[in-house]
Amino acid sequence: MMDGKAPSGAPLACRPDMEPKPPLPPFTPESAAQKVRMAENAWNSRDPDRVAQVYTEDTQWRNRAEFPVGREAVRQFLRRKWDRELDYRLIKELWACAGARIAVRFAYEWHDDSGQWFRSYGNENWEFNALGLMHRRFASINDLPIRPDDRRFHWPLGARPEGHPGLSELGL
């Protein structure tokens, strides 16, 4: 890579997986909060191709009992996830940041194909490369069955509207 080319021979600046994804580390509380909201918006799109683009080609994950490695494995994981978790709505909140790492807490609501609603609570630890692509993601998640009238995330599918309460404001 000393000649400015990837092993494939493509110039580094032309490879889509090498394009910077700002904000870049080292993170401040403000830039980390921006990165968290961008991730929330992308996940709320429920578009595996869009979401997968912010991970390195060799990204390493732990999500519950699954351990996807690589961007394509993540894409396949997300397809399965959103085929199963219907009407998915997510809120993420910055917990802490230092250098190239961000800790996040989150909750999301969804229902299965039988109509049972759940609120899933979790924590994520993220680590980014110098270009702002996520290299490692470790998630711990718990699911709580809820009644439809206990739901708190009622915005139309897609990004959470500006001004909608976050986790702390909702008491979650």
Secondary structure, 3 states (H helix, E strand, C coil): CCCCECCCCCEHHHCHHHCCCCCCCCCCHHHHHHHHHHHHHHHHHCCHHHHHCCEEEEEEEEECCECCECHHHHHHHHHHHHHHCEEEEEEEEEEEEECCEEEEEEEEEEECCCCCEEEEEEEEEEEECCCCCEEEEEEEEEEEEECHHHCCCCCCCCCCCCCCCCCCCCCC
